[in-house]
Structure formats: structure tokens, C-alpha cells
Amino acid sequence: HRRSWVVELAATCPACGRVGLDGFHRQANVPANSCLLLGSREEATDFPTGELELGFCPDCGFITNTRFDPDLAEYSERYEETQAFSDRFVTFARSLARDWVDRYGLAGKKVLEVGCGKGEFLVMMAEAGIGHGVGIDPGVHPERIDAPAGDRIEWIADFYSDAFAHLEADAIVCRHTLEHIGPVGDFMRMIRRNIGDRLDTIVLFELPDTQRVLDEVAFWDVYYEHCSYFSAGSLARLFEHTGFEVLDLYYAYDDQYLILEARPLPSPGAAHPWSGDDMDALRRGVEHFRSGYGATMSAWTDRLAALGREEGTAVIWGAGSKGVAFLSAVGENVSAAVDINPHKHGMFMAGTGHRIVAPRDLPELAPDLVIAMNPIYLDEIQHDLDRLGIEARLEAV
């Protein structure tokens, strides 16, 4: 890991087309996937790796991994990304589904979800009143859907492309997918092209907020699968650049997520641009991440090493992408990863080979420190620890 690195990258911004990005972060040997189910420690430790070289666009604020190789990323039936085993997350998702259906008059209408994951959110929209849904994702598992509302949804195990331009919908939903796509400008132009002249189509996106990652030097939120990083401003500018009008743009889920709501325009420049300007904040955030990365890494390394010298045991809670990034960076003195998703139990973390255990396995490990990979789940985790009689310290990254 580099501690101080900045360089001008001769790369083209995938969002606005500018040539020349400001490089500010570089890592080697990063696991190429974070959410695959890996059945052995050997498979996990031998897992393919890639390189991170983050470049910041000084024109539009978009951040991209200029070394991203899409051939290294696998999105298949082995992909296990769902957060639907968390009551906290399900409550949020149901509220968002109801809000979108109510505010945009989608009751009885058709919704297309691009990157639907395991399909839970589209089912929630059906339960909130939509008439029909189509979910597209290479990792979808229709057999997991047992809700009656699922009968009104068609599942397609594939990547969204021009081949699906014939799928007309009253709303297009895309949650936590755009950050996995490198050519974001091409992707959004494809969506606009496939909407055609159906100008009443509502476009609803949700994805992580990168300003928070920069300001907190949250290195556990930087990983290979996320090749594209957006702030509110860079996301709005991308949509405006590719033929959409931003109707609303706001933060959700303890300000971790960006939610953008838009509609297609008949021609570029046909609407007032989004009024926010966050370029100064982004520049400060980029410099803060660049200069603070080494110290943040060292603080966690030293903390866990000290616990190891005292023969203490640490585990992380959250065996997803954040967990893979955290363990790859500072996981030498961490014993295991805990997750409430039963599909992950007995599997292993990509790159480091840490075993993924169920909460019920914690008494055997007797941890002294439990590190939550997301502070929003602290209450849920503490409840499980209390139920199991685990008296470990619980802290969040």
C-alpha cells in the first residue's frame, strides 16, 4: 500500500469524456470480487486479484478505477450480495419502495429493475402496488422468492443491454449497480436510448455516497468491484450529460446512500440543471483521503496487533465487500467474519481466506472485540451479542 501518491493519469473520464485525471490512490493485489461464495480457504486465498488506481476528474468530480478489468469481475449465481436478512435494511427498503410507488403513481404500473440482485426490492414494490415487474440480474435466484407478489414478476438471469430495449416500463429502477459499471456514460446513454420517446418514464437510482468515504478515509469502502464512485454532484452531472433531468437527489440510510430520481429529456439541455456544486468539497475530500490513508491503516493495524499480543480475539461482523476490503488491508489478527446471511455460513472471504461464521458460532470463538463493518447495524449486532451472552466490546469502523 502506498502512503503518499499523486500523479496525473492519461485516462479519459467515463462520465464526461475529459482526458486527464488526477490519480490519488493506488493498491495492488486487491481481490477481484467481494461477494462470491467460496467453498474452501484455498479457493479464497488463490482468488484472482486486480489493481486499484483511483483517478479524480477535475471537471465533473467522478472517480474511477483506471486499472479496472471487467473480465476479472464475476457476477453469477455464486454472487451473494443481499442485505435482506437485516431487519434494519428491510425496513428501509420497504419504506423506499412504498415511497416511490406512491409519489410516482406506480400502482398498477410496470417496473423494470436493472441489477435486481436476489429480487427482494422488486417484490417489495409489487407488495406496495405495482402491477407487473421485470428483474434483470445474472445472479438472480427466483427460487428464493416465496411471496405471493412474486407471481407478478418476470426474472431474467442476464446483464442489461440493448437486447432488452423492447422491455417498456413506467419506471426503471437501478439500486447499487451503477458503481459496479466502468463505462458509466455509455451505460446511461444506453438506458436513455432504450427509453426512446417514452418521456413519462421515471428513472430511480440508488448507490453509495463517495463524499462520505473520502471524508472518513473509509478504506473499507474502496474495493475492486466498485470501479465507479459518485458524489451527489458528479451523479447529477452524469445524468444531465446523458439526457436526463434530475427531479430529486437526496441522502438516505444514515446519509450513506444517494438516491436520484429523474426523467428523460426530449433533447439535451431541455431542463434546468441541478443547482448543487460540490467540486470544492470533493477536491478537499480527495486530498484528505490521499493524505490520511496511511495513518488510518496504521491505526487499525496497530490496534489489532496490540490485541493479538494480549492474546485477545477479534472478529468482524459483515462478510461482504466492506469486510473483504478491511481484512485484505488489516486482517492479519482477525479470527473470523460473522454474517447473518445463512447462505454465507461455512464459506470463506476472498483474498484472505477468513472463515465466515454464523452468530451462533461466536461463543466458541469467545471474541474480545467485534468490529461492525457498518455502524448502522450496531443496535442489531448488540442485540445478537446480548442474546448469545457475548460480552465483547462492539465497535464500528
C-alpha positions in Angstrom: 0.0 0.0 0.0 1.3 3.5 -0.8 1.3 6.1 1.9 1.6 9.2 -0.3 1.0 9.1 -4.0 -0.5 11.6 -6.5 0.0 11.7 -10.3 -1.7 12.9 -13.4 -3.3 9.9 -15.2 -3.6 10.0 -19.0 -7.0 8.5 -18.8 -10.4 9.5 -20.1 -13.3 10.2 -17.7 -16.0 7.6 -18.4 -18.7 10.1 -17.2 -17.9 13.3 -19.0 -15.1 12.4 -21.5 -12.4 14.7 -20.1 -8.9 13.5 -20.9 -6.6 13.6 -17.9 -7.5 12.5 -14.4 -5.8 13.3 -11.0 -4.6 10.0 -9.5 -4.7 9.9 -5.7 -4.9 6.3 -4.5 -3.2 3.1 -5.6 -3.4 -0.5 -4.3 -2.1 -3.8 -5.7 -3.3 -7.4 -5.2 -6.9 -6.4 -4.4 -9.4 -9.3 -4.5 -11.3 -9.0 -7.8 -14.7 -10.0 -6.2 -16.1 -9.5 -2.7 -19.4 -11.3 -2.7 -18.8 -14.7 -4.3 -19.5 -17.8 -2.3 -16.1 -19.5 -2.0 -16.2 -23.0 -0.5 -12.6 -23.5 0.6 -9.8 -21.5 2.2 -7.5 -22.5 -0.7 -10.0 -21.2 -3.3 -10.3 -18.0 -1.3 -6.6 -17.3 -0.9 -5.9 -18.2 -4.5 -8.7 -15.9 -5.7 -7.8 -13.6 -8.7 -6.7 -10.1 -7.8 -6.5 -6.8 -9.6 -5.1 -3.3 -9.1 -6.7 -0.1 -7.9 -5.6 3.3 -9.3 -8.3 5.8 -8.5 -8.5 8.9 -10.7 -10.5 12.0 -9.9 -12.0 14.1 -12.8 -11.4 17.8 -12.1 -14.2 18.7 -14.5 -17.2 16.6 -13.3 -16.0 15.1 -10.0 -16.3 11.5 -11.0 -13.9 9.0 -9.5 -12.9 5.8 -11.3 -10.5 2.9 -11.0 -8.4 3.4 -14.2 -7.0 -0.1 -13.8 -10.3 -1.9 -13.7 -10.5 -5.0 -15.8 -14.2 -6.1 -16.2 -13.0 -9.6 -17.1 -11.9 -10.2 -13.5 -15.3 -9.4 -12.0 -17.7 -12.4 -11.8 -21.4 -11.8 -11.4 -23.1 -15.1 -11.5 -25.3 -17.5 -9.4 -22.4 -17.6 -6.9 -22.8 -13.9 -6.2 -24.3 -13.3 -2.7 -24.8 -9.6 -2.1 -28.2 -9.5 -0.4 -28.7 -7.4 2.8 -32.3 -8.6 3.2 -31.5 -10.7 6.3 -31.2 -7.4 8.3 -34.4 -6.1 9.7 -32.9 -2.6 9.6 -32.2 -2.8 5.9 -35.6 -4.4 5.1 -37.4 -1.6 6.9 -35.6 1.0 4.9 -36.1 -0.8 1.6 -39.8 -1.3 2.2 -40.2 2.4 3.0 -38.4 3.4 -0.1 -40.5 1.0 -2.3 -43.7 2.4 -0.9 -42.5 6.0 -1.3 -41.6 5.5 -5.0 -44.8 3.7 -5.8 -46.9 6.5 -4.0 -45.1 9.6 -5.2 -44.7 8.5 -8.8 -48.1 6.9 -9.2 -46.8 3.4 -10.0 -49.7 1.5 -8.6 -50.8 -1.0 -11.3 -47.9 0.1 -13.5 -44.9 -1.8 -14.8 -41.4 -1.5 -13.3 -38.1 -2.7 -14.7 -35.3 -3.2 -12.3 -31.8 -3.3 -13.7 -29.4 -5.2 -11.4 -32.2 -6.6 -9.2 -29.9 -8.8 -7.1 -32.0 -11.5 -5.4 -35.2 -9.7 -6.3 -36.3 -8.6 -2.8 -36.8 -5.0 -3.7 -38.9 -5.6 -6.8 -41.1 -7.9 -4.7 -41.5 -5.1 -2.2 -42.6 -2.8 -5.0 -45.1 -5.4 -6.0 -46.4 -5.6 -2.5 -46.6 -1.8 -2.5 -48.9 -1.9 -5.5 -47.1 -2.1 -8.9 -48.9 -4.3 -11.4 -46.0 -6.1 -13.0 -42.2 -6.2 -12.7 -39.2 -7.4 -14.7 -36.0 -8.0 -12.8 -32.7 -8.4 -14.7 -29.5 -9.7 -12.9 -27.1 -12.5 -13.7 -27.2 -13.6 -10.0 -30.9 -13.7 -9.5 -32.4 -16.7 -7.7 -36.1 -16.8 -8.4 -36.5 -20.0 -6.3 -35.9 -17.9 -3.2 -38.9 -15.7 -3.8 -41.9 -17.2 -1.9 -44.1 -14.1 -1.5 -47.4 -14.1 -3.4 -46.5 -10.8 -5.0 -43.6 -12.5 -6.8 -46.0 -14.1 -9.2 -46.4 -10.7 -10.9 -42.7 -10.5 -11.7 -40.6 -11.9 -14.6 -37.0 -12.8 -13.8 -34.2 -12.6 -16.4 -30.7 -14.0 -15.4 -28.6 -11.8 -17.6 -26.9 -8.4 -17.8 -29.0 -5.5 -19.0 -28.1 -4.5 -22.6 -29.6 -3.2 -25.8 -31.1 -6.6 -26.3 -33.7 -5.7 -23.7 -34.7 -2.4 -25.3 -38.1 -3.9 -26.1 -38.9 -4.0 -22.4 -41.1 -1.0 -21.9 -41.8 0.2 -18.3 -43.3 3.1 -16.5 -40.3 3.2 -14.2 -36.7 1.9 -14.4 -35.1 1.1 -11.0 -31.4 0.6 -10.5 -30.1 0.1 -7.0 -26.4 -0.4 -6.1 -25.4 -1.4 -9.6 -24.0 1.7 -11.3 -21.0 1.7 -9.0 -20.0 -1.7 -10.5 -20.0 -0.4 -14.1 -16.9 1.2 -15.6 -18.3 2.9 -18.7 -21.0 4.8 -16.8 -21.6 7.3 -19.6 -22.1 4.6 -22.1 -24.4 2.8 -19.7 -26.6 5.8 -19.0 -26.8 6.7 -22.7 -27.9 3.1 -23.4 -30.7 3.4 -20.8 -31.8 6.8 -22.3 -31.7 5.3 -25.8 -33.8 2.3 -24.8 -36.4 4.6 -23.2 -36.8 6.3 -26.6 -39.7 8.7 -26.8 -41.5 7.4 -23.6 -40.8 10.7 -21.8 -43.1 9.9 -18.9 -40.7 7.0 -17.8 -39.4 7.6 -14.3 -35.8 6.6 -13.6 -34.9 5.8 -10.0 -31.3 5.1 -8.9 -29.6 4.4 -5.5 -25.9 4.0 -4.8 -23.2 4.7 -2.2 -22.1 8.3 -1.5 -18.4 8.8 -2.1 -18.0 12.1 -0.3 -18.5 10.3 3.0 -15.9 7.7 2.0 -13.4 10.4 1.3 -14.1 12.4 4.4 -13.9 9.4 6.7 -10.9 7.8 4.9 -13.1 4.7 4.8 -10.7 2.4 3.0 -13.0 -0.5 3.7 -15.4 1.1 1.2 -12.9 1.1 -1.6 -12.7 -2.3 -3.4 -12.3 -3.8 -6.8 -16.0 -4.4 -7.6 -16.7 -0.7 -7.1 -14.9 0.8 -10.1 -17.1 3.9 -10.2 -17.5 6.4 -7.3 -20.1 9.2 -7.2 -20.9 12.2 -5.1 -24.3 13.9 -5.4 -22.8 16.5 -7.8 -21.0 14.0 -10.1 -24.1 11.8 -10.2 -26.3 14.7 -11.2 -23.9 15.8 -13.8 -23.7 12.3 -15.3 -27.5 12.2 -15.7 -27.7 15.7 -17.2 -24.9 14.8 -19.6 -26.7 11.7 -20.8 -30.1 13.1 -21.5 -32.0 13.2 -18.1 -33.5 15.9 -15.9 -32.8 15.4 -12.2 -36.1 15.6 -10.3 -34.8 14.9 -6.8 -31.4 14.0 -5.3 -31.1 13.2 -1.6 -29.3 11.2 1.0 -30.7 8.1 2.8 -29.8 5.3 5.1 -27.9 7.4 7.7 -26.6 9.5 4.8 -24.7 6.5 3.3 -26.7 6.3 0.1 -27.5 8.7 -2.7 -31.0 8.5 -4.2 -31.5 10.1 -7.6 -34.9 10.4 -9.3 -35.0 11.6 -12.9 -36.9 11.7 -16.1 -35.7 11.5 -19.7 -35.4 14.7 -21.7 -36.6 15.1 -25.4 -33.2 16.8 -26.1 -30.0 17.7 -24.3 -30.3 20.9 -22.2 -34.1 20.9 -22.2 -34.3 21.4 -18.4 -32.7 23.5 -15.7 -29.5 21.9 -14.4 -29.2 20.6 -10.9 -28.2 23.5 -8.7 -25.7 21.9 -6.4 -21.9 22.4 -6.8 -19.8 20.1 -4.6 -16.5 20.3 -6.5 -14.6 22.1 -3.8 -15.8 19.6 -1.2 -14.7 16.8 -3.5 -11.3 18.2 -4.0 -10.8 18.5 -0.3 -12.1 15.0 0.2 -9.7 13.5 -2.3 -6.8 15.2 -0.7 -7.9 14.2 2.8 -8.2 10.5 1.7 -4.8 10.7 0.0 -3.0 12.2 2.9 -4.9 10.3 5.6 -4.9 6.8 4.2 -1.6 5.6 5.6 -2.4 6.8 9.1 -5.9 5.3 9.1 -4.5 1.9 8.0 -1.7 2.1 10.6 -4.1 2.9 13.4 -6.2 -0.3 12.7 -3.1 -2.4 12.2 -1.5 -1.3 15.4 -4.8 -1.7 17.3 -5.3 -5.3 16.2 -1.7 -6.2 16.6 -1.8 -5.0 20.2 -4.9 -7.1 20.9 -3.1 -10.1 19.4 -0.1 -9.6 21.7 -2.6 -9.7 24.6 -3.9 -13.0 23.2 -7.2 -11.3 22.6 -9.6 -12.3 19.8 -11.1 -10.0 17.2 -13.8 -10.8 14.6 -15.5 -8.6 12.1 -19.3 -8.5 11.6 -20.3 -8.3 8.0 -18.8 -10.7 5.4 -19.5 -8.6 2.4 -17.4 -6.2 0.3 -16.5 -3.9 3.2 -15.3 -7.0 5.1 -13.2 -8.2 2.2 -11.6 -4.7 1.9 -11.0 -4.4 5.6 -9.5 -7.9 6.0 -7.3 -7.6 2.9 -5.8 -4.4 4.4 -5.5 -5.1 8.2 -7.0 -8.6 8.8 -3.9 -10.4 10.0 -5.0 -10.5 13.6 -8.7 -11.1 12.9 -10.0 -14.6 13.6 -13.2 -14.8 11.5 -16.0 -12.9 9.8 -19.6 -13.1 11.2 -22.6 -12.7 9.0 -26.4 -13.3 9.5 -26.9 -14.5 5.9 -27.2 -18.3 6.2 -26.0 -18.7 2.5 -22.6 -17.5 3.6 -22.0 -19.7 6.6 -19.1 -22.1 6.2 -17.8 -20.1 3.2 -14.5 -18.1 3.1 -13.6 -14.5 2.4 -11.9 -13.7 -0.9 -8.2 -12.9 -0.7 -7.6 -13.7 3.0 -9.5 -16.9 3.4 -11.1 -15.9 6.7 -13.9 -18.3 7.7 -17.4 -16.9 7.6 -19.4 -18.0 10.7 -22.9 -17.6 12.0 -23.6 -15.6 15.1 -24.4 -18.8 16.9 -20.7 -19.8 16.5 -19.4 -16.8 18.4 -19.5 -18.4 21.9 -16.9 -20.9 20.7 -14.6 -18.1 19.4 -15.2 -16.0 22.5 -14.2 -12.7 20.9 -12.9 -9.8 22.9 -13.6 -7.3 20.1 -16.3 -7.3 17.5 -15.8 -4.8 14.6 -19.0 -3.9 12.8 -18.4 -3.2 9.1 -21.2 -0.7 9.1 -22.3 1.5 12.1 -25.9 1.4 11.1 -26.2 -2.2 12.2 -24.7 -1.6 15.7 -28.0 -2.0 17.5 -28.9 -5.2 15.6 -25.5 -6.7 16.4 -25.5 -5.7 20.0 -28.9 -7.4 20.3 -27.5 -10.6 18.9 -24.4 -10.4 21.2 -26.6 -10.0 24.2 -28.8 -12.9 23.2 -25.8 -15.1 22.9 -24.2 -13.9 26.1 -21.2 -12.4 24.4 -19.6 -9.7 26.4 -17.2 -8.5 23.8 -16.5 -4.8 23.0 -18.5 -3.8 19.9 -17.1 -1.0 17.8 -17.8 0.1 14.2 -15.3 1.1 11.5 
